[in-house]
Amino acid sequence: MEPTALRADIPALERTTYMNTGASGPSPTRVVEANESCLERHEYETPADEGMYPFTFDVLDRTRKTVADHLGATPEEIALTQSTTDGINRIAAALDWEHGDRVVRTDLEHSSGILPWKRLERQGVETDVVPSEDGQLNLDAVKDAVADAKLVCFSALTWTHGTMLPVRELTNIARDAGALVLVDAVQCPGQMAVDVTEWDADFVAGAGHKWLLGPFGAGFVSVRSGAERHLHPAHIGYRSVEDPNAEAYAYEPGAHRLEVGTVSPAPYAGLGEAIDVIEEVGYDTIENRIRELTDRLKEGLVASDDARLLSPREYESGLVTFGVDDPDAFVERLAGEGIRIRSLPYPNNSVRASVHVFNTADDIDALLEHV
């Protein structure tokens, strides 16, 4: 699929110059139709056909396989969740914590990678924060911080600067220290190929509503084979266990133990379709186009006296952060012109544009006119 065909299939782009995919992506009609048709079939037809539960389980199984294939995992290593935040919380609640256990995170994390550890403070769990500089980490500082840690949590792609962190190196450092590794990967799938086996992290959380252009309410967690032995979920239901009617329960052997009970199949049908769309466009096309457009944006920002580029000058991702005097007013003024970006809580006085494959050079130039 050509980027122009994808753009033509996203109705929201008829009314706006959209560069906020790092927050949420507008869905193509194919994705919405998959969601809607799944819901209609589930509610109107399956009660008289195969049944509502068998139909739901079939959708979940197909989506789980689609997600697994897209991430280089196996279906047994994938748990379907509602969001990245949901996935991180399921991991946090499933680990056995003791007073004095330590979590290490970076200062680049989204609230979903911060709040679960704050909550664990009431159990005596401590959190150490590794500082960064311009969206990058000092690996020696990481090595010092992770000694005796139980879990290390970090983002593969930082939402603040659009910088790629060295996931495999960080995973190796954590594992050498005896720590488990949880990666927030939500900014990656949909704009760059991800192979979780190359990362080798214990847990990888993500969702479909950003760069994958899927619907809200469909996320996933990849659990490395063998890492599930560390997980004793806080919630349990018929989807968590091998036999829900057995007198003594036994968790599902893989990531499925993180799933609990009844959910609507519709968002997961949408997620599966969204992944199909992204794969039809292809990551070579996606990455090359994002690189080309972000280079154009960064050149314009560097040339402007009114903006301060905070993301790396060289290409790392479609997230481009730059400084302005009054971020909220700047974002509001752009919205009035039909251009959607967002302000950030940090770095101070900053805004972020998200450049995806459906964007055009005209979109970039429209933003630069207001800088």
C-alpha positions as CSV (number, residue, x, y, z in Angstrom):
1,M,0.0,0.0,0.0
2,E,1.3,3.5,-0.9
3,P,1.3,6.2,1.8
4,T,-1.0,8.2,-0.3
5,A,-3.6,5.4,-0.3
6,L,-3.3,5.1,3.5
7,R,-3.7,8.8,3.9
8,A,-6.8,8.8,1.7
9,D,-8.3,6.0,3.9
10,I,-8.0,8.1,7.1
11,P,-11.1,10.4,7.3
12,A,-9.7,12.6,10.1
13,L,-7.0,13.8,7.8
14,E,-9.7,15.5,5.6
15,R,-10.2,18.1,8.4
16,T,-6.8,18.4,10.1
17,T,-3.0,18.4,9.6
18,Y,-2.4,15.7,12.2
19,M,1.0,15.3,13.9
20,N,0.1,13.9,17.3
21,T,0.4,10.2,16.6
22,G,2.7,9.8,19.6
23,A,-0.4,10.4,21.7
24,S,-3.0,8.6,19.5
25,G,-3.3,7.8,15.9
26,P,-6.3,8.4,13.6
27,S,-7.6,5.1,12.3
28,P,-8.2,4.2,8.7
29,T,-11.7,3.2,7.7
30,R,-10.6,-0.4,7.3
31,V,-9.7,-0.5,11.0
32,V,-13.0,1.1,12.1
33,E,-15.0,-1.2,9.8
34,A,-13.2,-4.3,11.3
35,N,-14.1,-3.1,14.8
36,E,-17.7,-2.3,13.9
37,S,-18.3,-5.5,11.9
38,C,-16.9,-7.6,14.7
39,L,-19.2,-6.0,17.2
40,E,-22.2,-6.4,14.9
41,R,-21.5,-10.0,14.2
42,H,-20.9,-10.7,17.9
43,E,-24.1,-9.1,19.0
44,Y,-26.5,-9.8,16.1
45,E,-25.4,-13.2,14.7
46,T,-23.3,-15.3,17.0
47,P,-26.1,-15.8,19.6
48,A,-27.8,-17.9,17.0
49,D,-24.7,-19.4,15.4
50,E,-21.5,-20.5,17.1
51,G,-22.1,-18.6,20.3
52,M,-20.8,-15.3,21.7
53,Y,-17.9,-16.8,23.7
54,P,-16.5,-19.1,21.0
55,F,-16.6,-16.2,18.5
56,T,-14.8,-13.9,21.0
57,F,-12.1,-16.6,21.7
58,D,-11.5,-17.0,18.0
59,V,-11.0,-13.3,17.5
60,L,-8.6,-13.1,20.5
61,D,-6.6,-16.1,19.3
62,R,-6.2,-14.6,15.8
63,T,-5.2,-11.2,17.1
64,R,-2.8,-12.7,19.6
65,K,-1.1,-14.5,16.7
66,T,-1.1,-11.4,14.6
67,V,0.6,-9.4,17.4
68,A,3.0,-12.2,18.0
69,D,4.1,-12.4,14.4
70,H,4.4,-8.7,14.2
71,L,6.7,-8.6,17.2
72,G,8.7,-11.7,16.5
73,A,7.2,-13.6,19.5
74,T,5.0,-16.7,19.8
75,P,1.3,-16.5,20.6
76,E,2.0,-18.2,24.0
77,E,4.3,-15.2,24.8
78,I,1.5,-12.6,24.2
79,A,-1.1,-11.4,26.6
80,L,-3.8,-9.1,25.3
81,T,-4.4,-6.0,27.5
82,Q,-6.3,-2.7,27.2
83,S,-3.3,-0.4,27.0
84,T,0.4,0.0,27.8
85,T,-0.5,1.3,31.2
86,D,-2.7,-1.7,31.8
87,G,0.1,-4.0,30.7
88,I,2.7,-2.4,33.0
89,N,0.3,-2.5,35.9
90,R,-0.4,-6.2,35.3
91,I,3.3,-7.0,35.5
92,A,3.8,-4.8,38.5
93,A,0.9,-6.4,40.3
94,A,2.0,-10.0,39.4
95,L,5.6,-9.8,40.8
96,D,6.2,-10.9,44.4
97,W,7.5,-7.8,46.2
98,E,9.2,-7.7,49.5
99,H,10.1,-4.8,51.7
100,G,13.3,-3.3,50.5
101,D,13.0,-4.5,46.9
102,R,14.2,-1.9,44.4
103,V,12.9,-0.7,41.0
104,V,15.1,1.3,38.7
105,R,13.6,3.5,36.0
106,T,14.8,6.4,34.0
107,D,13.7,10.0,34.3
108,L,12.4,9.7,30.7
109,E,9.4,7.6,31.5
110,H,5.7,8.3,30.8
111,S,3.4,8.3,33.9
112,S,2.6,4.6,33.1
113,G,6.2,3.8,33.9
114,I,6.2,5.9,37.1
115,L,2.9,5.6,38.9
116,P,2.9,1.8,39.4
117,W,6.2,2.0,41.3
118,K,5.0,4.9,43.4
119,R,2.0,2.8,44.5
120,L,4.4,0.0,45.6
121,E,6.1,2.4,48.0
122,R,3.4,1.4,50.6
123,Q,4.8,-2.1,50.4
124,G,8.3,-0.8,51.1
125,V,9.5,-1.0,47.5
126,E,12.0,1.6,46.7
127,T,12.4,3.4,43.3
128,D,15.7,4.7,42.0
129,V,15.8,7.1,39.0
130,V,18.6,7.2,36.5
131,P,19.1,10.7,35.2
132,S,19.4,11.4,31.5
133,E,20.9,14.2,29.4
134,D,19.2,15.3,26.2
135,G,17.2,12.1,26.1
136,Q,20.2,9.8,26.4
137,L,21.5,7.6,29.2
138,N,25.0,7.1,30.6
139,L,25.4,3.3,30.6
140,D,27.9,3.5,33.5
141,A,25.3,5.3,35.6
142,V,22.8,2.5,34.7
143,K,25.3,-0.2,35.8
144,D,25.8,1.5,39.1
145,A,22.0,2.0,39.6
146,V,20.8,-1.5,38.8
147,A,23.1,-3.3,41.3
148,D,20.7,-5.4,43.6
149,A,17.6,-4.1,41.8
150,K,14.7,-6.5,41.3
151,L,13.3,-4.8,38.2
152,V,14.5,-2.3,35.6
153,C,11.9,-0.4,33.7
154,F,12.6,1.9,30.7
155,S,11.1,3.1,27.4
156,A,12.5,1.7,24.2
157,L,11.7,5.1,22.5
158,T,11.5,8.1,24.7
159,W,8.2,10.0,24.5
160,T,10.0,13.2,25.6
161,H,12.8,13.5,23.0
162,G,12.1,10.7,20.5
163,T,15.5,9.1,21.3
164,M,16.0,5.3,20.9
165,L,17.5,3.8,24.0
166,P,19.9,0.8,23.5
167,V,17.4,-1.8,24.7
168,R,19.6,-4.9,24.3
169,E,22.5,-3.2,26.1
170,L,20.3,-2.1,28.9
171,T,18.7,-5.5,29.1
172,N,22.2,-7.2,29.4
173,I,23.3,-4.7,32.1
174,A,20.1,-5.5,34.1
175,R,20.4,-9.2,33.6
176,D,24.0,-9.2,34.7
177,A,22.8,-7.6,37.9
178,G,20.2,-10.2,38.4
179,A,17.3,-7.9,37.6
180,L,14.2,-8.4,35.5
181,V,13.5,-6.1,32.6
182,L,10.2,-4.4,31.6
183,V,10.2,-2.3,28.4
184,D,7.6,0.3,27.5
185,A,7.6,-0.1,23.7
186,V,4.4,1.8,22.8
187,Q,6.1,4.4,20.7
188,C,7.8,1.8,18.4
189,P,5.4,-0.6,16.7
190,G,3.8,1.1,13.7
191,Q,6.7,3.4,12.9
192,M,9.6,0.9,13.1
193,A,10.0,-2.8,13.1
194,V,10.3,-4.5,16.5
195,D,11.7,-7.9,17.2
196,V,11.3,-8.7,20.9
197,T,13.7,-11.7,20.6
198,E,16.5,-9.2,19.7
199,W,15.7,-7.1,22.8
200,D,15.6,-10.2,25.0
201,A,13.7,-8.3,27.7
202,D,11.5,-10.2,30.2
203,F,8.4,-8.1,29.6
204,V,7.5,-5.7,26.7
205,A,4.3,-3.7,26.9
206,G,2.6,-1.8,24.1
207,A,-0.7,-0.8,22.5
208,G,-2.3,-0.3,19.2
209,H,-3.8,3.2,19.4
210,K,-0.7,5.2,18.6
211,W,1.6,4.5,15.6
212,L,-0.3,1.3,14.7
213,L,-3.4,3.4,14.0
214,G,-5.6,1.0,15.9
215,P,-8.6,1.6,18.2
216,F,-8.5,2.5,21.8
217,G,-8.8,-0.4,24.2
218,A,-6.4,-3.0,22.7
219,G,-2.9,-3.5,24.1
220,F,-0.5,-6.3,24.6
221,V,2.3,-7.6,26.7
222,S,5.1,-9.9,25.5
223,V,6.4,-12.2,28.2
224,R,9.7,-13.9,27.3
225,S,9.4,-17.7,27.5
226,G,10.3,-18.7,31.0
227,A,9.8,-15.2,32.5
228,E,6.2,-16.1,33.4
229,R,7.4,-18.1,36.3
230,H,8.0,-14.7,38.1
231,L,4.3,-13.7,37.6
232,H,1.6,-14.5,40.1
233,P,-1.2,-12.2,38.9
234,A,-3.2,-10.1,41.4
235,H,-6.3,-10.9,39.4
236,I,-7.5,-14.3,38.3
237,G,-10.3,-15.5,36.1
238,Y,-11.3,-18.2,33.6
239,R,-8.8,-17.0,31.0
240,S,-5.9,-17.0,33.5
241,V,-6.0,-20.7,34.3
242,E,-5.8,-24.0,32.6
243,D,-9.0,-25.3,34.0
244,P,-11.4,-22.8,35.7
245,N,-13.5,-25.6,37.1
246,A,-10.6,-27.6,38.7
247,E,-10.6,-27.7,42.5
248,A,-7.0,-26.5,42.6
249,Y,-6.2,-23.9,39.9
250,A,-3.1,-23.8,37.8
251,Y,-2.1,-20.7,35.8
252,E,-1.8,-20.9,32.1
253,P,1.8,-21.8,31.3
254,G,2.7,-18.6,29.3
255,A,1.7,-15.0,29.1
256,H,-2.0,-15.9,29.0
257,R,-2.0,-16.0,32.8
258,L,-2.2,-12.2,32.7
259,E,-5.5,-12.3,30.9
260,V,-8.6,-12.4,33.2
261,G,-12.2,-12.5,32.0
262,T,-14.7,-11.4,29.5
263,V,-13.8,-8.6,27.1
264,S,-15.3,-7.2,23.9
265,P,-13.6,-8.8,20.8
266,A,-14.2,-5.6,18.8
267,P,-11.1,-3.6,19.7
268,Y,-8.9,-6.6,19.1
269,A,-10.4,-7.2,15.7
270,G,-9.5,-3.5,15.0
271,L,-6.0,-4.1,16.3
272,G,-5.4,-7.1,14.1
273,E,-6.6,-5.1,11.0
274,A,-4.4,-2.1,12.0
275,I,-1.4,-4.4,12.0
276,D,-2.3,-5.8,8.6
277,V,-2.5,-2.2,7.3
278,I,0.9,-1.3,8.6
279,E,2.4,-4.4,7.2
280,E,0.9,-3.7,3.8
281,V,2.6,-0.3,3.8
282,G,5.8,-1.9,5.0
283,Y,8.4,-0.7,7.4
284,D,11.0,0.1,4.8
285,T,8.5,2.6,3.3
286,I,7.4,3.8,6.7
287,E,10.8,4.5,8.1
288,N,12.2,6.1,4.9
289,R,9.3,8.5,4.7
290,I,9.4,9.4,8.4
291,R,13.1,10.0,8.1
292,E,12.6,12.2,5.0
293,L,9.9,14.3,6.7
294,T,11.6,14.6,10.1
295,D,14.7,15.8,8.3
296,R,12.7,18.5,6.6
297,L,11.1,19.5,9.9
298,K,14.4,19.6,11.8
299,E,16.1,21.6,9.0
300,G,13.3,24.2,9.3
301,L,13.5,24.3,13.1
302,V,17.2,24.7,13.1
303,A,16.9,27.6,10.6
304,S,14.3,29.3,12.9
305,D,15.3,31.8,15.5
306,D,12.1,31.1,17.4
307,A,12.4,27.3,18.0
308,R,15.0,25.2,19.8
309,L,15.4,21.6,18.6
310,L,15.5,19.3,21.6
311,S,15.4,16.0,19.7
312,P,18.6,14.7,18.1
313,R,19.5,16.4,14.8
314,E,20.1,13.0,13.2
315,Y,17.1,10.7,12.6
316,E,16.0,8.4,15.4
317,S,12.2,8.4,15.2
318,G,9.2,10.4,14.1
319,L,8.9,12.2,17.4
320,V,10.4,15.7,17.1
321,T,10.5,17.9,20.3
322,F,11.3,21.6,20.2
323,G,11.2,24.5,22.6
324,V,8.8,27.5,22.4
325,D,8.1,30.3,24.8
326,D,4.5,29.4,25.7
327,P,3.8,25.7,24.7
328,D,0.1,25.7,25.6
329,A,-0.6,28.9,23.7
330,F,1.5,27.7,20.8
331,V,-0.5,24.4,20.6
332,E,-3.8,26.2,20.9
333,R,-2.8,28.6,18.2
334,L,-1.9,25.7,15.9
335,A,-5.1,23.9,16.6
336,G,-7.0,27.0,15.5
337,E,-5.2,26.6,12.2
338,G,-6.1,23.0,12.0
339,I,-2.7,21.6,13.0
340,R,-2.5,19.1,15.8
341,I,0.6,18.7,18.0
342,R,1.0,18.6,21.7
343,S,2.8,20.3,24.6
344,L,5.0,18.3,27.0
345,P,5.4,18.5,30.8
346,Y,9.1,18.1,30.3
347,P,11.5,19.2,28.9
348,N,10.4,22.6,30.1
349,N,8.8,24.9,27.5
350,S,8.6,22.2,24.9
351,V,6.1,20.9,22.3
352,R,6.2,17.7,20.3
353,A,5.3,16.9,16.7
354,S,4.8,13.3,15.6
355,V,5.5,12.6,12.0
356,H,4.0,9.4,10.5
357,V,4.0,7.8,7.1
358,F,0.7,9.4,6.2
359,N,2.1,12.9,6.6
360,T,3.3,15.0,3.7
361,A,5.9,17.7,3.0
362,D,3.0,20.2,2.9
363,D,2.1,19.1,6.5
364,I,5.6,19.9,7.6
365,D,5.7,23.2,5.8
366,A,2.3,24.2,7.4
367,L,3.8,23.6,10.9
368,L,7.0,25.5,10.1
369,E,5.0,28.5,8.9
370,H,3.9,29.0,12.5
371,V,7.3,28.5,14.2
